[in-house]
Amino acid sequence: MIGPLMRIINRISRCGILYRSEKLKPYGINGYQNLYIQNICKYPGVSQEQLSKIILVNKSNVARQVAALEQQGFIIRKVCETDKRQFQLYPTEKALALNPVIHEVLEEWNRYLLEDFTPEEQELLMKMLSKILDKAVALVSESEENA
């Protein structure tokens, strides 16, 4: 059962990335970068380290994506006043303007995927997926603590 579950989740995820990439291509970002923009808009001043924990991506990937988004004019990176080794990330007007577009793309994706489900089925699906996510995050967190 586990093998098929992971295959299904991974394939849905890859399809979502392809969908977002296509929809967001006119704005100059890909299907991964929307997550960075969303969270930097939601948490202005977030550090790169905090962002890596929020979106569950390793620090080197965050550094690469942040550098690309900064170069594209979506974010500003500032040295943290209390810890000169850390960067704080802020959205630019360009990112703030794009954020509602990103939300609409995600809403379209969700509406399409769930359109054949009753409200009760949608609620049950979300509860089950949330339960799986909680267990996955707990296991990863436990592994990091023991490393």
Steps between C-alpha positions, in 0.01 A plus 500: 500500500778745585677482163187593304415778748837670451481455122157661490600791726820560301318493166232742623777728626687490169179573309438797729850633435450468124161671521635790709805534277280536193258743663774712660739499204374840373604650834854364485479240777475123505288251690739489795560871547139584577540334840791730586314812390187402692686442824722809472185708440331330797803536730695812396842495666511121523855363506621254239536239775144555623373483141673166447314363804165648395507352150698187591782560251872477575697819558705476180184484286358798687821696441488425124134588459531813713796618291302444180193679635715789618661528156154499341387783729246304706674519836755704692756331721627700801761402755334436836588768753516255792691225314723616216525140371126494423306663217147625543274481195249763396258507207524776243196669347543259209459200734209659686323562169561142386388336825123525423564351156680207663208449738257494208711242313502280810125545547437399135713187552317407820154565350582281202635212708210503744209577267380136491499465879209582729569755776508211748753307290713813467499548875589135563779512240648812660487341846674185377768691308559728799545195720756356256679836483517529879658155526746576219609829660535334840720226358723747313527721808592201714766395247651851501511507881681165510752600231 
